[in-house]
Amino acid sequence: MRPFHLAFPLLVLAVLSVPLQALAHDLPDGANVRIQSSEFGLGWHMGIVQITKDGCAMVSKLDPEVADGRRGLGLMFIQKLERLDGTTWVEMPVAPMMKNEPKSCQEGAG
């Protein structure tokens, strides 16, 4: 038997084990991003993407003023977003990503 024939079932199993919500996002869970948001003040703020159990994309950033040290924002509160691609920041338009979010995320309930 060829090695491909042995590996193919494992590949199919791996693909099927990825949550469908994770596949729907342009921003994978754990991606390094920087955002501009009036919630955090002027300038760029570094953060990481977190996909909630409801399938909502959020950006979590360090914030020493909150109890657990991190603060998360849904896409609806972000004006500009860039993801790190190697050593280059690539703009990710927020409006099209919002349209792909579950309805609860678009309403701020996710």
Backbone hydrogen bonds, N-H to C=O, Kabsch-Sander energy under -0.5 kcal/mol:
donor,donor_aa,acceptor,acceptor_aa,energy
5,H,2,R,-0.6
6,L,2,R,-1.1
7,A,3,P,-2.2
8,F,4,F,-2.5
10,L,6,L,-0.5
11,L,7,A,-2.2
12,V,8,F,-2.5
13,L,9,P,-2.1
14,A,10,L,-2.2
15,V,11,L,-2.3
16,L,12,V,-2.3
17,S,13,L,-1.3
18,V,14,A,-0.5
18,V,15,V,-1.0
22,A,19,P,-0.7
23,L,19,P,-1.2
24,A,20,L,-1.2
25,H,21,Q,-0.5
25,H,22,A,-0.7
30,G,49,V,-3.2
31,A,28,P,-2.1
33,V,47,G,-2.6
34,R,82,E,-2.5
35,I,45,H,-2.6
36,Q,80,K,-2.3
37,S,41,G,-0.6
39,E,77,F,-0.5
40,F,37,S,-1.5
41,G,37,S,-0.7
45,H,35,I,-2.3
47,G,33,V,-2.6
48,I,60,S,-2.3
49,V,31,A,-2.1
50,Q,58,M,-2.9
52,T,50,Q,-0.6
52,T,56,C,-2.7
55,G,52,T,-1.9
58,M,50,Q,-2.5
59,V,73,L,-2.7
60,S,48,I,-3.0
60,S,58,M,-0.5
61,K,71,R,-2.6
63,D,69,G,-2.7
66,V,63,D,-1.7
69,G,66,V,-1.1
71,R,61,K,-2.7
73,L,59,V,-2.2
75,L,57,A,-0.9
77,F,74,G,-2.0
78,I,75,L,-1.9
79,Q,36,Q,-2.3
79,Q,77,F,-0.5
80,K,36,Q,-1.6
82,E,34,R,-2.5
83,R,90,V,-2.4
84,L,32,N,-2.3
85,D,83,R,-0.5
85,D,88,T,-3.4
86,G,84,L,-0.6
87,T,85,D,-0.8
88,T,85,D,-1.8
90,V,83,R,-2.7
92,M,81,L,-2.9
97,M,93,P,-0.9
98,M,94,V,-2.4
99,K,95,A,-1.6
100,N,96,P,-0.8
100,N,97,M,-0.7
101,E,97,M,-0.5
101,E,98,M,-1.2
105,C,102,P,-1.2
106,Q,102,P,-1.4
107,E,103,K,-1.2
108,G,105,C,-0.7
109,A,104,S,-2.6
110,G,104,S,-1.0
